[in-house]
Amino acid sequence: MQTLFSTEGLNPHVRYARWRETLMDRGVPLEQVRTDEGPFAGKVEIANVGPLLLTRVSHGALRSEATPDLIRRNGKEGTFVVIFKLAGVSKRSQDDRSSVQRAGDFVLLDHRPAAHESSTGSQTLFMELPRKRLESVLGPGRLYTSLTVGRDLASTMLTTQFFHNLIRVHHQLDADMGARMLSAGTDLIVASIAERLSKEVPRPLQDTLLIQRAKAYVEAHLGDPNLDPPQLAAAVGVSLRRLQEVFHERSQHISDWIWQRRLEAVSRRLSDPASAHLSIGMLAYESGFASQAHFSRRFKSHQGMSPREYRVAALTGVREAPRRLRAIGTGLDLAGEAVCGRRRTA
């Protein structure tokens, strides 16, 4: 990693002041106070992996606080901070939850008020990940902020080892490979938090959270034609059998839910005048249907009419016989093709 700042070689009397200046220049939204009286030592190292900035921070004993004013100035509401504890001991609190991290643990914090105390010899690895990516699978961040994800979990050991190795070889990765490795690492973090959550809450609430994460993942990936029950189970970090059991307890089947949400999504778009210029096949494909014939069969079974008839009825308000609807639908299709043709010509 590249050294961004180090107190090594600085006069002991100015080390902490220079440390604070560096943090302010980096936009770190923390108020800090030293909690020991010895010579201060600090170091900040960085590495870019694809679009991600990894920051490794080493420092003496400190008490830190993220205040509302500093957070507003930071302007990073769209991300979470993931913090791997590499050495020393830290105590963090956020959202009425306090936790302790030791080497090998990690924790996730939101950009909201929080407090932190660290011991002498503390070393941590920081990264910021998109809020949307994590919440689409895990649910609202308040469920797991400041929750220690311990090194005793197998998933945590795999995750921390992955990022240790990523730091070691990051300079050998081009931008595309770095982005792919980041995606894999994010999935590991999600799996670790999901495993930790499964040990945190009572079984009925566990099941509710699992269903919420599964359905949120489906909503975020409706356009993926490969989305199926095994992929969904892997994404939320449970076995397929376990996920099936939770859905069955609610008188639902995973596959049926996925198809239902796809059909509802394409129905909304067929009813939307803003999508009138798009072909039915394109709308079906963008909603995760790989075959238009398969889509047409499922749609008619779901809505009681063909996709074309449904679009005509929705866009014109006509509730007539299928032959009349098909005739109007042909006119709409021809108009849509003409619009697309003019756009391509332009």
C-alpha positions as CSV (number, residue, x, y, z in Angstrom):
1,M,0.0,0.0,0.0
2,Q,1.1,3.6,-0.6
3,T,1.9,5.6,2.5
4,L,-0.2,8.8,2.6
5,F,1.0,10.0,6.0
6,S,3.3,8.9,8.8
7,T,4.5,10.5,12.0
8,E,7.8,8.7,11.6
9,G,10.6,11.3,11.6
10,L,8.4,14.1,12.9
11,N,9.0,16.0,16.1
12,P,6.9,14.3,18.8
13,H,5.4,17.6,19.8
14,V,3.8,18.1,16.4
15,R,2.8,14.5,15.5
16,Y,-0.7,14.6,16.7
17,A,-1.4,18.0,15.2
18,R,-0.2,16.8,11.8
19,W,-2.3,13.7,12.2
20,R,-5.4,15.8,12.8
21,E,-4.6,18.0,9.8
22,T,-4.3,15.0,7.6
23,L,-7.7,13.6,8.6
24,M,-9.3,17.0,8.0
25,D,-7.7,17.2,4.6
26,R,-9.1,13.8,3.8
27,G,-12.6,14.8,4.9
28,V,-12.8,12.3,7.7
29,P,-15.9,13.4,9.8
30,L,-14.4,12.8,13.3
31,E,-13.7,14.8,16.4
32,Q,-10.8,13.1,18.2
33,V,-9.2,13.2,21.6
34,R,-6.1,11.4,22.7
35,T,-6.5,9.0,25.7
36,D,-2.9,8.3,26.6
37,E,0.1,10.5,27.4
38,G,2.9,8.8,25.5
39,P,4.4,9.9,22.2
40,F,1.8,9.7,19.5
41,A,2.4,7.5,16.4
42,G,0.1,7.4,13.4
43,K,0.2,6.2,9.8
44,V,-2.3,6.2,6.9
45,E,-1.8,3.9,3.8
46,I,-4.0,3.7,0.8
47,A,-4.6,1.3,-2.2
48,N,-7.0,1.5,-5.1
49,V,-8.7,-1.7,-6.1
50,G,-11.0,-1.0,-9.1
51,P,-13.3,1.8,-8.0
52,L,-12.7,1.1,-4.3
53,L,-10.2,2.9,-2.1
54,L,-8.8,0.8,0.8
55,T,-7.4,2.8,3.7
56,R,-5.2,1.2,6.4
57,V,-4.9,3.3,9.5
58,S,-2.5,2.8,12.5
59,H,-2.6,5.1,15.5
60,G,-2.3,5.4,19.3
61,A,-5.2,5.4,21.8
62,L,-8.0,7.8,20.7
63,R,-11.6,8.6,21.4
64,S,-13.5,9.7,18.3
65,E,-17.0,11.0,17.6
66,A,-18.8,11.5,14.4
67,T,-21.1,14.5,14.9
68,P,-24.2,15.4,12.8
69,D,-22.5,18.6,11.5
70,L,-19.4,16.8,10.4
71,I,-21.4,14.0,8.8
72,R,-23.5,16.6,6.8
73,R,-20.3,18.2,5.5
74,N,-18.9,14.7,4.6
75,G,-21.8,14.1,2.2
76,K,-21.6,10.3,1.9
77,E,-25.1,9.2,2.8
78,G,-25.0,6.7,-0.1
79,T,-22.4,4.5,1.5
80,F,-21.6,2.3,4.5
81,V,-18.2,2.1,6.1
82,V,-16.8,-1.4,6.6
83,I,-14.0,-1.6,9.2
84,F,-11.7,-4.6,9.6
85,K,-9.9,-4.7,12.9
86,L,-6.3,-5.7,12.2
87,A,-4.7,-5.0,15.6
88,G,-5.6,-3.7,19.0
89,V,-9.0,-3.3,20.5
90,S,-11.9,-0.9,19.6
91,K,-15.3,-0.1,21.1
92,R,-17.9,1.5,18.9
93,S,-21.5,2.6,19.4
94,Q,-24.2,3.6,16.9
95,D,-28.0,3.3,16.8
96,D,-28.2,2.4,20.5
97,R,-25.8,-0.6,20.0
98,S,-22.3,-0.8,21.4
99,S,-19.8,-3.5,20.4
100,V,-16.2,-4.4,20.8
101,Q,-13.8,-5.4,17.9
102,R,-10.6,-7.3,18.2
103,A,-8.1,-8.4,15.6
104,G,-9.9,-10.5,13.0
105,D,-13.4,-9.0,13.6
106,F,-15.1,-6.4,11.4
107,V,-18.0,-4.0,11.8
108,L,-20.1,-1.8,9.6
109,L,-21.1,1.8,10.4
110,D,-23.5,4.2,8.7
111,H,-22.8,7.9,8.1
112,R,-24.8,8.8,11.2
113,P,-23.6,10.0,14.7
114,A,-21.3,7.4,16.3
115,A,-18.6,7.1,18.9
116,H,-15.4,5.1,19.0
117,E,-12.6,4.3,21.4
118,S,-9.4,2.5,20.4
119,S,-6.4,1.2,22.3
120,T,-2.7,1.9,21.7
121,G,-1.4,0.0,18.7
122,S,-4.8,0.1,16.9
123,Q,-4.7,-0.8,13.2
124,T,-7.8,-0.9,11.0
125,L,-8.7,-1.3,7.3
126,F,-11.5,1.0,6.1
127,M,-13.5,0.8,2.9
128,E,-16.8,2.4,1.7
129,L,-19.4,0.2,0.0
130,P,-22.7,1.3,-1.7
131,R,-25.6,1.4,0.7
132,K,-28.0,0.2,-2.0
133,R,-25.9,-2.9,-2.7
134,L,-26.0,-4.0,1.0
135,E,-29.5,-3.0,1.9
136,S,-31.0,-4.7,-1.2
137,V,-29.9,-8.0,0.4
138,L,-29.6,-7.4,4.1
139,G,-32.4,-4.9,4.7
140,P,-32.2,-1.6,6.6
141,G,-28.7,-0.7,7.9
142,R,-30.0,-0.2,11.5
143,L,-30.3,-4.0,11.8
144,Y,-26.6,-4.5,11.7
145,T,-24.7,-1.2,12.2
146,S,-22.1,-1.4,15.0
147,L,-22.7,-5.2,15.2
148,T,-19.4,-7.0,15.6
149,V,-19.0,-9.7,12.9
150,G,-16.6,-12.0,14.7
151,R,-13.6,-13.9,13.6
152,D,-15.2,-17.0,15.1
153,L,-17.5,-17.2,12.1
154,A,-16.2,-19.2,9.1
155,S,-17.5,-16.6,6.7
156,T,-15.6,-13.8,8.5
157,M,-12.4,-15.8,8.3
158,L,-12.8,-16.2,4.6
159,T,-13.7,-12.5,4.2
160,T,-10.8,-11.1,6.1
161,Q,-8.4,-13.5,4.4
162,F,-9.7,-12.4,1.0
163,F,-9.0,-8.7,1.7
164,H,-5.6,-9.5,3.2
165,N,-4.7,-11.2,-0.1
166,L,-6.3,-8.5,-2.2
167,I,-4.1,-5.9,-0.6
168,R,-1.1,-8.1,-1.2
169,V,-1.7,-8.5,-4.9
170,H,-3.8,-5.4,-5.8
171,H,-1.0,-3.8,-7.8
172,Q,-1.1,-6.7,-10.2
173,L,-4.8,-6.2,-11.0
174,D,-6.0,-4.0,-13.8
175,A,-9.2,-1.9,-13.4
176,D,-11.6,-4.5,-14.7
177,M,-10.1,-7.3,-12.6
178,G,-10.1,-5.0,-9.6
179,A,-13.8,-4.3,-10.0
180,R,-14.6,-8.0,-10.3
181,M,-12.5,-8.7,-7.1
182,L,-14.4,-5.9,-5.3
183,S,-17.7,-7.5,-6.3
184,A,-16.6,-10.8,-4.9
185,G,-15.4,-9.2,-1.7
186,T,-18.6,-7.4,-1.3
187,D,-20.5,-10.6,-1.6
188,L,-18.3,-12.1,1.1
189,I,-19.0,-9.2,3.4
190,V,-22.8,-9.6,2.8
191,A,-22.6,-13.3,3.6
192,S,-20.7,-12.7,6.8
193,I,-23.2,-10.1,8.0
194,A,-26.1,-12.4,7.1
195,E,-24.5,-15.2,9.1
196,R,-24.0,-12.9,12.1
197,L,-27.6,-11.6,11.9
198,S,-28.8,-15.2,11.9
199,K,-27.3,-15.6,15.4
200,E,-28.6,-12.3,16.7
201,V,-32.4,-12.5,16.5
202,P,-35.1,-15.0,17.5
203,R,-36.1,-17.6,14.9
204,P,-39.5,-15.9,13.9
205,L,-37.7,-12.6,13.3
206,Q,-34.9,-14.4,11.6
207,D,-37.4,-15.9,9.1
208,T,-39.0,-12.5,8.6
209,L,-35.6,-10.9,7.9
210,L,-34.7,-13.7,5.6
211,I,-37.9,-13.3,3.5
212,Q,-37.3,-9.5,3.4
213,R,-33.7,-9.9,2.1
214,A,-34.8,-12.5,-0.4
215,K,-37.6,-10.4,-1.8
216,A,-35.4,-7.3,-1.8
217,Y,-32.8,-9.2,-3.8
218,V,-35.5,-10.4,-6.3
219,E,-36.7,-6.8,-6.8
220,A,-33.1,-5.7,-7.5
221,H,-32.4,-8.5,-10.0
222,L,-35.7,-9.0,-11.8
223,G,-34.0,-8.3,-15.2
224,D,-31.5,-11.2,-14.6
225,P,-32.9,-14.2,-16.7
226,N,-30.7,-16.6,-14.6
227,L,-32.3,-15.6,-11.3
228,D,-33.7,-18.8,-9.8
229,P,-34.2,-20.3,-6.3
230,P,-30.6,-21.7,-6.0
231,Q,-29.1,-18.3,-7.0
232,L,-31.4,-16.5,-4.6
233,A,-30.5,-18.8,-1.7
234,A,-26.8,-18.3,-2.3
235,A,-27.3,-14.5,-2.5
236,V,-29.0,-14.3,0.9
237,G,-26.5,-16.8,2.5
238,V,-28.7,-19.8,3.3
239,S,-29.3,-23.2,1.8
240,L,-32.0,-23.7,-0.8
241,R,-33.8,-26.1,1.5
242,R,-33.9,-23.5,4.3
243,L,-35.2,-20.7,1.9
244,Q,-37.9,-23.1,0.6
245,E,-39.0,-23.9,4.1
246,V,-39.4,-20.2,5.0
247,F,-41.4,-19.5,1.9
248,H,-43.6,-22.6,2.3
249,E,-44.4,-21.5,5.9
250,R,-46.0,-18.4,4.3
251,S,-47.8,-20.5,1.6
252,Q,-45.5,-19.3,-1.1
253,H,-43.1,-20.9,-3.6
254,I,-39.8,-19.2,-4.5
255,S,-40.2,-19.7,-8.2
256,D,-43.8,-18.5,-8.2
257,W,-42.8,-15.4,-6.3
258,I,-40.1,-14.6,-8.9
259,W,-42.4,-15.1,-11.9
260,Q,-45.1,-13.1,-10.2
261,R,-42.9,-10.1,-9.6
262,R,-41.6,-10.3,-13.2
263,L,-45.1,-10.3,-14.5
264,E,-46.2,-7.4,-12.3
265,A,-43.1,-5.5,-13.4
266,V,-43.8,-6.0,-17.1
267,S,-47.5,-5.2,-16.6
268,R,-46.6,-1.9,-15.1
269,R,-44.4,-1.1,-18.1
270,L,-47.0,-2.2,-20.6
271,S,-49.4,0.3,-18.9
272,D,-46.9,3.1,-18.9
273,P,-47.3,5.6,-21.8
274,A,-43.6,6.4,-21.5
275,S,-42.8,2.8,-22.6
276,A,-45.3,2.7,-25.5
277,H,-42.6,3.0,-28.1
278,L,-40.8,-0.1,-26.8
279,S,-41.6,-3.5,-28.2
280,I,-43.3,-6.1,-26.0
281,G,-40.4,-8.4,-26.6
282,M,-38.0,-5.8,-25.3
283,L,-40.1,-5.2,-22.1
284,A,-40.3,-8.9,-21.5
285,Y,-36.5,-9.3,-21.9
286,E,-35.8,-6.4,-19.6
287,S,-38.1,-8.0,-17.0
288,G,-36.1,-11.3,-17.0
289,F,-37.9,-13.4,-19.6
290,A,-35.5,-15.1,-22.0
291,S,-38.2,-16.5,-24.3
292,Q,-41.1,-14.4,-25.7
293,A,-43.3,-17.5,-26.2
294,H,-42.8,-18.4,-22.5
295,F,-43.5,-14.9,-21.5
296,S,-46.7,-14.8,-23.5
297,R,-48.0,-18.0,-22.0
298,R,-47.3,-16.9,-18.5
299,F,-48.7,-13.4,-19.0
300,K,-52.0,-14.6,-20.5
301,S,-52.4,-17.1,-17.6
302,H,-51.7,-14.3,-15.1
303,Q,-53.8,-11.4,-16.7
304,G,-56.4,-13.3,-18.7
305,M,-55.3,-11.7,-22.0
306,S,-52.3,-11.5,-24.3
307,P,-49.6,-8.9,-23.6
308,R,-50.7,-6.9,-26.7
309,E,-54.4,-6.9,-25.6
310,Y,-53.4,-5.8,-22.1
311,R,-51.3,-3.0,-23.4
312,V,-54.1,-1.7,-25.6
313,A,-56.6,-1.9,-22.8
314,A,-54.3,-0.1,-20.5
315,L,-53.2,2.7,-22.9
316,T,-56.6,3.3,-24.6
317,G,-59.1,2.4,-21.9
318,V,-60.7,0.1,-24.5
319,R,-62.4,-3.0,-22.9
320,E,-63.7,-4.7,-26.1
321,A,-63.5,-8.0,-27.8
322,P,-60.0,-9.5,-28.4
323,R,-60.3,-8.9,-32.2
324,R,-60.9,-5.2,-31.7
325,L,-58.0,-5.0,-29.2
326,R,-55.7,-6.8,-31.6
327,A,-56.6,-4.3,-34.4
328,I,-55.8,-1.3,-32.1
329,G,-52.7,-3.1,-30.9
330,T,-51.4,-3.4,-34.5
331,G,-51.8,0.3,-35.0
332,L,-49.9,1.0,-31.8
333,D,-47.1,-1.3,-32.7
334,L,-46.8,0.3,-36.1
335,A,-46.7,3.8,-34.5
336,G,-44.0,2.6,-32.1
337,E,-41.9,1.2,-34.9
338,A,-42.2,4.5,-36.8
339,V,-41.0,6.4,-33.7
340,C,-38.1,4.1,-33.2
341,G,-37.2,4.4,-36.9
342,R,-37.2,8.2,-36.7
343,R,-35.0,8.1,-33.7
344,R,-32.5,5.7,-35.4
345,T,-32.5,8.0,-38.5
346,A,-31.9,11.0,-36.3
